[in-house]
Amino acid sequence: DIVKGDADGRVYDVELSADGRVYRNAEAVVNENKLLITCSGIEKPVSVRYAWRNTPPRANLKGENGLPLPTFQWDRSE
């Protein structure tokens, strides 16, 4: 696997935003090497971020070598 979450594939400390300013906690799971993210109330996200807080309590996304992945933010460009 290229990316891994916990034993069930869940990934913690993922947030979505509909406007790029206000972020909400999201549900995330690794499925077939893809990170699938959902958040009730956000149908068209414009930004996602992972482990963005100063002390992410349960950041658990790992690469194929088993090492933790760094924090990231991705913004949709149109």
Secondary structure as GFF3:
##gff-version 3
##sequence-region A 1 78
A	DSSP	beta_strand	3	4	.	.	.	ID=ss1
A	DSSP	beta_strand	10	11	.	.	.	ID=ss2
A	DSSP	beta_strand	14	17	.	.	.	ID=ss3
A	DSSP	beta_strand	23	25	.	.	.	ID=ss4
A	DSSP	beta_strand	27	31	.	.	.	ID=ss5
A	DSSP	beta_strand	34	38	.	.	.	ID=ss6
A	DSSP	beta_strand	47	50	.	.	.	ID=ss7
A	DSSP	beta_strand	62	63	.	.	.	ID=ss8
A	DSSP	beta_strand	72	75	.	.	.	ID=ss9
###
